[in-house]
Structures are given as structure tokens and as C-alpha cells.
Amino acid sequence: MIVHDPDRRLWILSGPSSCYVLHLDEADRLRTLHWGPRLSHEQALSLLRLPQPEHRSMEDPADGVLDLASAGGLRYGQAGLQVRFADGTRDLDLGYSGERRTDRELVLEFADRHYPLTAECHYRIYGDSDVVERHLVLRNAGEPLTVARADSATWVLPRLSGYRLSCVRGQWMAETRLHRGELPYGETTLTSRRGVTSHQANPWAMVDDGTASEEHGAVYSCALAWSGSWRLTAQRLPTERVTLSAGAGHDPVTWELGAGEELVTPACAGLYTEGGFGSASRAWHDHQLRHVLPHAGETRPVLYNSWEATGFDVSLESQVKLAEKAAQMGVELFVMDDGWFGARTHDAAGLGDWHPNPHRFPHGLGPLINRVHELGMRFGLWVEPEMVNPDSDLYRAHPDWVIHRPHRARTEHRNQLVLDLSRPQVADWLHRTLDELLAKNDIDFLKWDMNRPFTEAGPDERLWLDHVRTLYDVLDRLRAAHPHVRIESCSSGGGRVDLGILRRTDQVWTSDNTDALDRLEIQHGFSQLYPARVMGAWVTDSPNPYTRRQVPFDFRFHVAMAGALAIGGALTEWSQADLDRAAELVAAYKRIRHLVQHGRQYRLLPPDGELSAVEYLAPDGGQLAVLAFRRARRFGHADPGIRLRGLDAQARYRDQTTGQIHHGAVLLTHGLFADLAPGDYASALIHLIREKG
């Protein structure tokens, strides 16, 4: 899978259908010769005979083609590795010093020709995935130096006829909205300076030649596995060379690397695919299910969360009433949200005091947990352990534990401050507190929230790295000590969604916006990189608590069925008819849940039109589910057929609701005509099973 030609200083990293070819030139510069369809050894060698760009005044032909792009010489393009030595020298002069290699991993070693600094480029490939995973290790054996930038990877694209960048944009309540447009010349930077992945952007990008569609075309993509501040730069040079460079940190944060210290960057994964954006998404989904997500084979339970029903007005009696209603509907996991601990009767007090409120739960959480388990459900609990309210016992005892600067006001957001997890005593307290909470209570699930960004971070800039590393360490230790507990990542909705947090959690809260119409767009962008089984999706009341839009009951359920179905309404105020209908819809979801959570997703029609649809196909192709949505019916036009994907043209498929038989060839060409109710906000779930014989 990794072939080395030492005479020609060439490495070929091959996946099932693509490969990545590296070459050391005469100046020991590491070049990317190829990223694309799989090549044989002989074919890869022929790349060395291709004409090389001419050297022109003020231009270094190595700009835009280096896999290890460091600052120095006549290279003025984006440099993924930038340092400042103690004497003020900024340029790097790296020489190749060796390699280490297995079937799946490659390490290329470089050392500065004067200063005692080494850089290792690490590569990892997988036998069942075309993803190449990379990171960088810097080691300093001399005087302290400053690392201005240490990107995990620089991905060099081949020359294309054009360049289009795909990414997601957003804000709180409007995360992961797909943006696709021509890549401008210069440097386009996607970033978060907030200490978390952020609502505003997400650390991945895709590039195509401007002609790719959902079903056709080559796509080059990368994703950073990091849950703190990050930066991803798409560079387009006048020479039409394009690179994607991604890493932890943000401008102007730097890191001091002392004598004997090393810096290990997070992983950045790259993927080349053919078959359009849909194929790229499915390849990313498959890779995460096989190599990123813990417990990927498990089925995510139908969840109920109490927040929108009770807010801070939490009591044993109110939670039990909600749990009984939820159990009757077929819910499998009951989650009590904020308001159960300390003096947390409002949002200005109690954060940091993780013990049950003695007035609301005089006998602890045991009676509620026992009742939930008696009802046949698992029990989950909301926590926000990285935060503290100034009005809390924890803050009064340790006001120095928060991120702050001595001569600056402590900026509060939502009446809370961020604990400095880079401090060992804070990290020890965090692990000890949560470990004790889980050990003393029969808790099955944690909703781990993080509701505000960093402010006044410093003076030690390592905080930006060490906070996230501590978070990862605590999550890893808790999972090892309590292997039955499942965890959801939440950050005011989708503010912390990335490949790093997904390696340590089981699902994510996609957005605080539960408006079903808005969620169609949010979920469409989310699915570009992340699989449906990690996407928490709630059914809440109408009018929506945030947007005030009124959407029909079934439409709200069908939108939430596109991920890990959850319910968050005020069940004690639902009519019996609504409760009965909800039970029917929960049962319907359970019948197709294996397709949504374990099947292959096809985005049939995007949500920007009147009609949208998504399909989930079983791995063996034996059955599928289609969720169809009509936003509005204009001019009385009939709905068109929805062309399905991935079916056997010669097979017949039976509708499990109507019994109607559909021919695969007709579904692929003329489409499925969903039986949508007349009017706006109509939806349908269609479950088809392939006939035998």
C-alpha cells in the first residue's frame, strides 16, 4: 500500500481507487507529484519525466507544489510551516534525513541545516478507504523558538480547468449552510478564533473544476480533526496552482517551543473521489463509520430531551411526568437537561456545582433514574463542565481557574466564564467531578454542552492547544472507565462538530434551531461531510420556539427522521391525538432506522427548491427509505417524479405502506411519485423493499 523507490526518491501511497505520490527533488524539497486516480509504480515513475515549470524572475516554481511548504527563499505563497528562531531568523532550510515505513504508515524526516529543529511528516492510509491522514511533528533541541504556523497538512491539487470551493458557513441557529463558488486568486481563509470549532465555519473544504454535480465529477477534499481554533487556507496562485493547507490555531496566535520540546499537530485527512459531491460525501461517511466513530455499529436510540418542556423549572415530579409520556411514544432514551444541579434555577448561577439541587432532588438523582429505567428507557443528563457561573461555589473558591488576563475585565457571556483546562488542577477537578457523577449514578448518556467562546485568553498561548487536548483526555478517560456511557457533543447547537470530537463522542447536536424548514438546509450542509447517524435531530412544538413558524406535525417528524430522531416538545401539553400520532411516527422511524443510520445516503433533490428528497439505501441494496418534502406548491403544478439512485434496474421494489410494486428501471429514470398532501409543508416517508426472485 506504500511503495518506496529509493533511487528516484519517490513514495506512492495507494488506496482502493486513488493514490498520493511524493517526490524529493534535488534540493530536498518534498513535492506532491500526483493526487488522484490510482497509478501503478511504472505510471508514477513516468511523472518524473513530465515537463517542469520554467523558473521566472521573482517566482519560485516550487510555490504551490510542495507537500511540506515552509517559509524561505523566493517562495512567497502560503507556507504551512513558519517559525522564528531566537536570533530572529524566520526562514527554514530543511534537508531530508530519513524515513520510517510500514504497510500503512510513512514518516518522512527533515532537519534544518543550521538550527537544531526537526520536522516529521506523518502519513497514514487505510486498506478500505481512499482517505490519506496526515500530521506534523516538530522537535526543538536548541534555544526556544516561536512557531507561527504549523499546519497538519498541505494538499496540492493538480491543474484543473477551473477551481470551485465548497464549504459551509453559518452562525448560531444557522449552522452548516452549504456555500459553493469560484475560488478567487490569492488566499481564501476559513477559520475559527473562538476556541471551539464554531458555528460560523467548519474545518473542511472541497474543490472541483467547477463542473462537478451531485453525481458526476472529481472532487478533492480535506478535513481537520480538531475541536479548537483552526485555520484552513485555500490558495490559488497566478500560475493556476491550488493548495489546501489546514491546521490548529489562528492568526495571530503563536506557540513557544522550548529546548527539548515537541509539537504534535492534529490529524488532517484528505480524500480524492470521482462520482460528484454525493460520492465524496458517502466516502467520508464510510471512512468515519469504519475508522473514526466509537461504537459505529450501534443503533442510536430515539431520544427525548426535557429542555423545551420545562426550561429551568425542573423537579422530580415534572421529569417523571415527561418520562411517562415519552415512554408511551416509544422513546428509548430520556435526557434531563439544564436546571438539575446546584443553585441552577436560572442561567446566572450554579454552573460548576455538579451535584443535584437538594430542594428539587432531595434524595439525589436515584429516584428519577430508577423510574426512567423502570419505564424501559435509558437515562441521560445534561452537563456543561467547561463553564462556571461567577455565582457558584466553584468560582467563589477558585476565581483564578477561569481564562482571564490580570488587567482586563472578565467578559461574561450567558452569565458564564470558561474554565482554563490547560491548568493541571482544573483538569484534575474536571475528571474527578464527572467520574464521581457517573460512578454514583446509573447514567447512560451525557449531553456535553459548551455554550460560549474564549475571551481574554493568555498569556500562555498554549492554552489554545492544551484546553482541547485536556478535553480529549478527559473524554477518553471517562469512556474507558464507564464504557456503557454514550456522549453527545453540543456547543450551543452545532458549535463543536469535527472529526476530532467525533472520535470521542457518539453523536452531535446539530443546531439549536429546530425549525423543520430551516433544518432541511442545515442538514443538507451537515451531510456533505458527516453521516446521518451522528446528526441529532429534534421534533419540537409549533409554532417553533425560535422562529415562530408553524409547520405540520408529520413534516416536523419526517425532517427529524433524516438523522438520529429525538423529541423535545412539551409532551404534557400535547393532545392525545398528537401523542398517538407521535407513537406511530416513532414506530415508523424504527422500521427504517437501520437504513438512515447504517445505509448509504443519496441527496436526491436539494432543499433550495420547492421539492426536496433524500434516500437511504441498505448496504446490500435490498431496501431503501426516501424522505420527500414540499415547501410550497406554486401555480398548482404537479410534483415531478423523484429519480432514485443506487437501485438494481432489473429488480422490483414493493412499497411497504401501499403494497405498490415499482420497477427499478422506472424509479431510476422516471422517478418515484411521492403521495404528498396538497398544500404547503407536505412530506412523506416511503419504504421500499426489493422483491425476491
C-alpha positions in Angstrom: 0.0 0.0 0.0 3.0 2.3 0.5 5.7 1.8 -2.2 9.2 3.4 -1.9 11.6 3.8 -4.8 14.8 4.9 -3.1 16.8 5.5 -6.3 14.2 8.0 -7.5 13.3 9.3 -4.0 9.6 8.5 -4.7 6.8 7.3 -2.5 3.4 6.0 -3.7 0.6 5.8 -1.1 -2.3 3.9 -2.5 -5.9 3.4 -1.5 -8.5 1.2 -3.2 -9.1 3.7 -6.1 -6.7 6.6 -5.6 -3.1 7.3 -4.7 -0.9 10.1 -3.4 2.6 10.4 -5.0 5.5 12.2 -3.2 8.9 13.0 -4.5 12.1 14.6 -3.1 13.7 16.9 -5.6 17.5 17.7 -5.8 17.1 20.4 -3.1 15.4 18.0 -0.7 12.0 19.7 -1.2 9.1 17.4 -0.8 6.8 17.7 -3.8 3.3 16.3 -4.5 3.5 14.7 -8.0 0.0 13.3 -8.0 -3.2 13.2 -6.1 -5.9 11.4 -8.0 -6.8 8.1 -9.7 -4.6 5.1 -8.6 -1.4 4.7 -10.5 1.0 1.8 -10.9 4.6 2.1 -9.9 5.6 2.4 -13.5 2.9 5.1 -14.2 4.0 7.0 -11.1 7.7 7.0 -12.3 6.6 8.5 -15.6 5.5 11.6 -13.7 9.2 12.5 -13.2 9.6 12.8 -17.0 6.8 15.4 -17.3 7.9 19.0 -18.2 8.6 21.2 -15.2 7.6 24.8 -15.0 10.2 27.4 -16.0 11.9 29.5 -13.3 10.9 33.1 -13.8 12.2 36.2 -12.1 10.6 36.7 -8.6 8.8 33.3 -8.9 9.9 30.0 -7.5 8.4 27.1 -9.4 8.2 25.2 -6.2 5.5 27.6 -4.9 2.2 25.8 -4.9 3.6 22.2 -5.4 5.3 21.5 -2.0 3.8 18.9 0.3 5.9 20.4 3.2 5.5 24.1 2.4 7.9 26.0 4.7 8.8 29.7 4.5 12.1 30.5 2.9 13.9 31.7 -0.3 11.8 33.1 -3.2 8.7 31.3 -2.0 6.0 33.9 -1.2 2.9 31.7 -1.3 1.1 30.1 1.6 3.6 28.4 3.9 2.1 25.8 6.2 5.2 25.8 8.4 6.5 29.1 9.8 8.9 29.6 12.7 11.0 32.4 14.2 14.3 31.3 15.8 15.8 33.0 18.8 18.2 35.2 16.7 15.2 36.5 14.6 15.7 34.2 11.6 12.4 33.3 10.1 13.3 31.2 7.0 13.7 27.4 7.2 16.3 25.4 5.3 15.2 21.8 5.6 17.2 18.8 4.5 15.9 15.2 4.2 17.3 13.0 7.0 15.4 9.7 6.6 12.2 7.7 6.6 10.3 5.1 8.6 7.6 3.0 7.0 5.1 0.2 7.5 2.4 -1.0 5.1 0.0 1.7 6.4 2.2 4.4 7.8 5.0 6.6 6.5 7.2 9.1 8.3 9.5 11.4 6.4 12.1 13.2 8.5 13.7 16.6 7.8 16.1 18.7 9.8 17.1 22.4 9.5 20.6 22.6 8.1 21.8 25.0 10.8 19.3 25.1 13.7 18.5 22.1 15.8 14.9 21.8 14.7 13.5 18.7 13.1 10.2 18.2 11.3 8.4 14.9 10.7 5.7 14.4 8.1 3.4 11.6 9.2 1.1 9.8 6.7 -1.4 7.1 7.3 -3.5 5.1 4.8 -6.3 2.6 5.2 -7.0 -0.6 3.3 -10.7 0.0 2.8 -10.6 3.8 2.4 -9.1 6.3 0.0 -8.5 8.8 2.8 -4.9 9.8 3.5 -4.4 11.1 7.0 -1.5 13.4 7.9 0.1 15.3 10.8 3.3 17.1 11.6 5.7 16.7 14.5 8.2 19.5 15.3 11.1 18.9 17.8 13.4 21.6 19.1 16.8 20.7 20.6 18.1 24.3 20.8 17.2 27.7 22.2 13.5 28.4 22.5 11.8 29.3 19.2 8.4 30.6 18.2 6.1 28.6 16.0 4.0 31.0 14.0 2.2 28.3 12.0 2.3 24.5 11.9 -0.4 23.2 9.6 -1.1 19.5 9.8 -1.1 19.1 6.0 -0.8 21.0 2.8 -2.7 19.3 0.0 -1.5 20.0 -3.6 -4.2 19.8 -6.3 -3.4 19.0 -9.9 -4.0 21.6 -12.6 -7.7 21.8 -13.4 -9.7 23.8 -16.0 -11.2 25.8 -13.2 -11.5 25.8 -9.4 -14.6 25.9 -7.3 -14.5 25.9 -3.5 -17.2 24.2 -1.4 -17.5 24.8 2.4 -20.2 25.6 4.9 -21.0 29.0 6.6 -23.3 29.9 9.4 -23.9 31.3 12.8 -25.8 30.3 15.9 -29.2 28.9 14.8 -28.0 28.7 11.1 -25.0 26.3 11.1 -23.6 24.2 8.2 -25.2 26.0 5.3 -23.5 25.0 2.1 -21.6 27.6 0.1 -20.2 26.8 -3.3 -18.4 29.3 -5.6 -15.4 30.0 -7.7 -12.1 30.0 -5.8 -10.6 33.5 -6.1 -7.0 34.2 -6.7 -4.9 34.7 -3.6 -5.6 33.2 -0.2 -9.1 32.3 1.0 -9.0 31.6 4.7 -11.7 29.7 6.6 -11.1 30.0 10.4 -12.4 29.9 13.9 -10.8 32.2 16.5 -13.2 31.2 19.2 -11.5 28.2 21.0 -14.1 25.8 19.5 -14.9 24.6 16.0 -17.5 27.3 15.7 -21.0 27.9 14.2 -19.6 30.2 11.6 -17.4 27.7 9.7 -16.4 24.1 9.8 -12.8 22.7 9.2 -13.3 21.1 5.9 -13.2 22.1 2.2 -13.9 20.6 -1.2 -12.5 21.7 -4.5 -13.6 20.7 -8.0 -13.1 22.1 -11.5 -16.4 24.0 -11.5 -18.4 21.3 -13.4 -18.9 18.6 -10.7 -22.5 17.8 -9.8 -24.1 15.7 -7.1 -23.5 12.6 -9.3 -20.6 13.4 -11.7 -17.1 14.8 -11.5 -13.9 14.6 -9.5 -13.7 16.2 -6.0 -10.7 16.9 -3.8 -11.4 17.4 -0.2 -9.8 17.7 3.3 -11.0 17.8 6.9 -9.2 18.7 10.1 -9.7 16.6 13.2 -9.6 19.5 15.7 -12.1 20.9 18.1 -10.5 24.2 19.0 -9.4 27.3 17.0 -8.3 26.3 13.5 -7.4 27.8 10.1 -7.8 26.4 6.6 -6.3 28.3 3.7 -7.3 27.7 0.0 -4.6 29.3 -2.1 -4.9 29.9 -5.9 -1.7 31.3 -7.4 -1.5 33.2 -10.7 0.3 30.1 -12.1 -3.0 28.2 -11.5 -1.6 26.0 -8.8 -4.0 25.4 -5.9 -3.3 24.1 -2.4 -5.4 23.5 0.7 -3.5 23.9 4.0 -5.1 23.2 7.4 -4.1 23.3 11.0 -4.8 24.2 14.6 -4.6 27.8 15.8 -5.4 31.1 14.2 -3.8 34.4 13.5 -2.1 35.9 15.5 -1.7 33.0 18.0 1.9 31.6 18.1 3.5 28.9 20.3 6.8 28.9 22.1 8.7 25.7 21.6 11.4 25.3 24.3 14.6 23.2 24.3 13.7 19.5 24.2 10.0 20.2 23.5 7.9 18.9 20.6 4.7 20.0 19.0 2.4 17.3 17.6 -0.3 18.7 15.3 -3.8 17.2 15.0 -4.6 14.9 12.1 -5.8 16.3 8.7 -7.5 13.9 6.3 -7.5 14.2 2.5 -9.7 12.4 0.0 -9.9 12.2 -3.8 -13.1 10.8 -5.2 -15.0 10.6 -8.5 -18.7 10.5 -8.9 -19.5 14.0 -7.7 -20.3 15.5 -4.4 -22.6 12.7 -3.4 -19.8 10.1 -3.9 -17.4 12.3 -1.9 -19.9 12.5 1.0 -20.5 8.8 1.0 -16.8 8.1 1.0 -16.4 10.5 4.0 -19.3 8.8 5.8 -17.9 5.3 5.2 -14.5 6.4 6.5 -15.9 7.8 9.7 -18.0 4.8 10.3 -15.0 2.5 9.9 -12.2 4.5 11.4 -13.4 7.5 13.4 -16.7 6.9 15.4 -16.7 4.8 18.5 -19.4 2.2 18.6 -20.3 3.0 14.9 -22.2 -0.3 14.6 -24.6 0.6 17.3 -28.1 1.9 16.6 -28.7 5.4 18.0 -31.8 5.4 20.3 -34.8 7.6 19.9 -34.2 10.3 22.4 -36.4 12.7 24.4 -34.9 15.9 25.9 -36.8 17.9 28.6 -35.4 21.3 28.0 -38.1 22.9 25.8 -40.8 21.4 28.1 -39.5 22.7 31.4 -36.6 25.1 30.9 -35.1 25.7 34.4 -38.3 24.8 36.1 -37.1 21.3 36.9 -38.4 18.9 39.5 -38.6 15.2 40.1 -42.4 15.3 39.5 -42.2 17.2 36.2 -39.5 15.0 34.9 -41.3 11.8 35.8 -44.5 13.0 34.0 -42.5 13.8 30.9 -40.7 10.4 31.1 -44.0 8.5 31.3 -45.4 10.4 28.2 -42.1 9.7 26.3 -42.1 6.0 27.1 -45.7 5.7 25.8 -44.5 7.1 22.5 -41.7 4.6 22.2 -38.8 6.8 23.3 -35.7 4.8 24.3 -33.5 7.4 26.0 -34.8 10.1 28.4 -32.4 13.1 28.9 -32.9 15.6 31.7 -31.4 18.9 30.5 -30.2 22.1 32.4 -31.5 23.0 35.8 -31.0 19.9 37.9 -27.8 20.9 39.8 -26.5 23.4 42.4 -28.4 26.7 42.5 -29.3 26.4 38.9 -32.8 27.8 38.9 -31.8 30.4 36.2 -28.9 30.8 33.8 -26.9 33.1 36.1 -26.0 30.6 38.9 -24.8 27.1 39.6 -22.5 26.2 36.7 -19.6 24.3 38.2 -21.5 22.8 41.1 -22.3 19.4 39.7 -24.4 17.9 42.5 -28.2 17.6 42.5 -30.2 20.6 43.7 -31.2 19.4 47.2 -34.6 21.1 47.0 -35.5 19.7 43.7 -33.9 16.3 44.2 -33.7 15.8 48.0 -32.9 12.1 47.5 -30.5 12.7 44.7 -31.0 11.6 41.1 -31.6 8.0 42.0 -35.5 8.1 42.2 -35.7 9.7 38.7 -33.1 7.4 37.2 -34.9 4.3 38.7 -38.3 5.4 37.3 -36.8 6.1 33.8 -35.2 2.6 33.8 -38.5 1.1 35.1 -40.2 2.6 32.0 -37.8 0.8 29.8 -35.7 3.8 28.8 -32.1 4.7 29.3 -31.3 7.8 31.3 -29.2 10.8 30.1 -28.1 14.0 31.8 -27.0 17.5 30.5 -23.7 18.9 31.7 -21.6 21.9 30.7 -18.4 21.1 32.6 -16.0 23.5 30.9 -18.0 26.5 32.2 -18.6 28.3 35.5 -21.0 31.0 36.7 -19.5 33.7 38.9 -22.4 32.9 41.2 -21.3 29.4 42.1 -19.4 27.7 44.9 -16.7 26.7 42.5 -16.0 30.2 41.3 -16.1 31.6 44.8 -13.4 29.0 45.8 -11.3 29.3 42.7 -11.8 32.6 40.8 -8.3 32.1 39.3 -9.4 28.9 37.4 -11.1 30.8 34.6 -9.5 32.0 31.3 -8.6 35.7 32.0 -6.0 38.4 31.9 -5.0 40.3 35.0 -5.7 43.8 33.7 -8.8 43.1 31.6 -12.4 42.7 32.6 -13.6 39.1 32.6 -16.1 39.1 29.7 -19.2 37.2 30.6 -21.5 35.6 28.0 -24.7 34.0 29.2 -23.5 34.9 32.7 -20.7 32.4 32.5 -16.9 32.2 32.1 -14.7 29.5 30.6 -12.6 27.3 32.9 -8.9 27.1 31.9 -8.4 23.4 31.2 -4.8 23.9 30.4 -4.2 24.2 34.2 -3.5 20.8 35.7 -5.6 21.4 38.8 -8.6 22.3 36.7 -8.1 19.3 34.5 -7.9 17.1 37.6 -11.0 18.6 39.1 -13.0 18.2 35.8 -12.1 14.5 35.5 -12.7 13.7 39.2 -16.0 15.5 39.3 -17.5 13.8 36.2 -16.1 10.4 37.1 -17.7 10.7 40.5 -21.0 11.8 39.0 -21.0 8.7 36.7 -19.8 6.3 39.4 -22.5 7.3 41.9 -25.4 7.4 39.4 -26.6 4.9 36.9 -26.3 7.3 34.0 -26.3 6.0 30.4 -25.8 9.2 28.4 -24.2 12.6 28.8 -25.2 15.7 26.7 -21.9 17.6 26.9 -22.5 21.2 26.2 -20.1 24.2 25.7 -22.0 27.4 25.3 -19.5 30.2 24.8 -16.2 31.0 23.1 -12.9 32.0 24.6 -12.1 35.6 25.6 -9.1 37.1 27.4 -7.1 34.0 26.5 -3.5 34.3 27.6 -0.7 35.0 28.4 0.3 31.4 27.7 -0.8 30.8 24.1 -0.5 27.0 24.7 -4.0 27.4 26.2 -5.5 27.2 22.7 -4.0 23.7 22.3 -4.0 22.4 25.8 -7.7 23.2 26.5 -8.7 20.9 23.6 -6.1 18.2 24.5 -7.4 18.2 28.1 -11.0 17.9 26.8 -9.9 14.9 24.7 -8.0 13.3 27.5 -11.0 13.6 30.0 -13.4 12.2 27.4 -11.1 9.3 26.7 -10.6 8.5 30.4 -14.3 8.7 31.2 -15.1 6.4 28.3 -12.5 3.9 29.4 -13.8 4.0 33.0 -17.5 4.0 32.0 -17.7 2.0 28.8 -21.5 1.9 28.8 -22.0 5.7 28.8 -22.7 7.3 25.4 -21.9 11.0 24.8 -23.4 13.8 22.7 -21.3 16.8 21.7 -23.1 20.1 21.9 -22.0 23.7 21.8 -25.0 26.0 21.6 -26.1 23.7 18.9 -23.5 22.8 16.2 -20.6 24.8 17.5 -18.3 21.8 18.1 -18.7 19.3 15.2 -15.5 17.9 13.7 -13.6 14.7 13.2 -11.7 15.2 16.4 -14.7 15.4 18.7 -16.4 12.6 16.8 -13.6 10.2 17.6 -14.7 10.6 21.3 -18.5 11.1 21.1 -21.4 9.2 19.7 -23.4 11.9 18.1 -23.6 15.7 17.9 -26.3 18.3 18.5 -26.7 19.8 15.0 -28.3 23.2 15.8 -30.4 24.9 18.4 -32.7 25.8 15.5 -35.3 23.0 15.4 -37.5 24.7 12.8 -38.1 21.9 10.3 -37.9 24.1 7.3 -34.6 25.6 8.3 -33.3 22.2 9.3 -33.6 21.0 5.8 -30.8 23.4 4.7 -28.8 22.8 7.9 -28.9 19.1 7.5 -28.1 19.3 3.8 -24.8 21.1 4.5 -24.1 18.8 7.5 -24.4 15.7 5.3 -21.6 16.9 2.9 -19.1 15.5 5.3 -20.8 13.9 8.4 -23.0 10.8 8.4 -26.7 10.8 9.4 -26.2 8.6 12.4 -24.3 11.3 14.3 -26.8 14.0 13.5 -29.1 14.7 16.4 -32.5 16.0 15.1 -35.4 17.1 17.3 -39.1 17.4 16.8 -40.3 20.4 18.8 -43.5 22.3 19.2 -45.3 24.5 16.6 -45.1 27.5 16.4 -41.3 26.9 16.6 -39.9 28.3 19.9 -37.2 30.3 18.0 -38.6 31.2 14.5 -42.3 31.1 15.4 -43.0 29.3 12.1 -45.9 26.9 12.1 -45.1 23.6 10.4 -47.3 20.4 10.3 -46.7 17.6 12.8 -45.7 15.0 10.2 -43.4 17.4 8.4 -41.5 18.0 11.7 -41.2 14.3 12.3 -40.1 13.4 8.8 -37.3 16.1 8.8 -36.0 14.7 12.1 -36.1 11.2 10.8 -33.2 12.1 8.5 -30.8 11.7 11.4 -30.9 10.4 14.9 -34.5 11.1 15.8 -35.2 12.9 19.0 -38.2 14.7 20.5 -38.1 17.9 22.5 -41.6 19.2 22.8 -43.7 19.9 25.9 -45.4 16.5 26.0 -47.7 17.2 28.9 -49.3 19.9 26.7 -49.7 17.6 23.6 -53.2 16.4 22.8 -53.9 12.7 23.0 -54.2 12.6 19.2 -50.7 14.1 18.8 -49.3 11.6 21.3 -50.9 8.8 19.4 -49.6 10.1 16.1 -46.2 10.6 17.5 -46.1 6.9 18.6 -47.0 5.9 15.1 -44.3 8.0 13.6 -41.7 6.8 16.1 -42.6 3.3 15.2 -42.3 4.1 11.5 -38.8 5.6 12.1 -37.7 2.4 13.9 -38.7 0.4 10.9 -36.3 2.4 8.6 -33.8 3.5 11.3 -31.3 0.9 10.1 -31.3 2.5 6.7 -30.9 6.0 7.9 -28.2 5.2 10.4 -26.3 2.4 8.6 -27.2 2.8 4.9 -25.8 5.0 2.2 -27.2 8.4 1.7 -28.2 9.9 -1.6 -29.2 13.6 -1.7 -31.8 13.3 -4.5 -33.1 16.9 -4.5 -31.5 19.8 -2.6 -33.6 21.9 -0.2 -33.5 25.1 -2.1 -36.3 24.1 -4.5 -40.0 23.5 -3.9 -39.4 19.8 -3.7 -36.5 18.1 -1.9 -35.7 14.5 -1.1 -33.1 12.3 0.5 -32.6 8.5 0.1 -31.1 5.9 2.4 -30.1 2.6 0.7 -29.2 -0.6 2.6 -25.6 -1.7 2.1 -26.8 -4.8 0.2 -29.3 -2.7 -1.9 -32.2 -4.8 -0.6 -34.3 -2.0 0.8 -34.4 1.8 0.9 -36.2 4.7 2.5 -37.0 8.0 0.9 -37.9 11.2 2.8 -39.6 13.7 0.5 -40.6 17.3 1.3 -42.6 20.0 -0.4 -42.0 23.5 0.8 -44.8 25.1 -1.2 -47.0 24.3 -4.2 -46.8 27.1 -6.7 -49.3 27.7 -9.6 -50.9 24.3 -8.9 -48.1 22.4 -10.6 -48.0 18.7 -10.1 -44.9 17.4 -8.2 -42.3 15.8 -10.5 -41.0 12.3 -10.1 -38.0 11.9 -7.8 -35.3 9.9 -9.6 -33.8 7.4 -7.1 -30.1 6.2 -7.0 -28.2 3.0 -6.5 -31.0 0.6 -7.4 -30.9 -2.6 -9.4 -32.6 -1.6 -12.7 -33.8 -5.2 -13.2 -35.3 -5.5 -9.7 -38.8 -4.8 -8.5 -39.5 -2.9 -5.2 -42.6 -3.1 -3.1 -43.9 -0.1 -1.1 -44.3 -1.3 2.5 -47.3 1.1 3.1 -49.3 0.7 -0.1 -48.1 -2.6 -1.4 -47.5 -1.0 -4.8 -44.8 -2.6 -7.0 -42.2 -0.3 -8.6 -39.6 -1.3 -11.3 -36.0 -0.3 -10.6 -35.5 0.9 -14.1 -38.5 3.2 -13.8 -37.5 4.6 -10.4 -34.0 5.3 -11.8 -35.3 7.1 -14.9 -38.8 8.5 -14.4 -38.6 8.6 -10.6 -40.8 8.0 -7.6 -44.0 10.0 -7.3 -44.5 10.6 -3.6 -48.1 10.8 -2.3 -47.8 14.2 -0.8 -50.7 16.0 0.7 -51.9 19.1 -1.1 -50.7 22.5 0.1 -47.5 23.7 1.7 -45.2 21.8 4.1 -46.2 18.4 2.8 -43.9 15.4 3.5 -43.8 11.6 3.1 -41.8 8.6 4.1 -41.6 5.8 1.5 -40.1 2.5 2.5 -39.3 0.1 -0.4 -38.1 -3.5 -0.2 -36.7 -5.4 -3.2 -38.8 -8.4 -4.2 -37.0 -11.7 -4.2 -36.7 -13.7 -7.3 
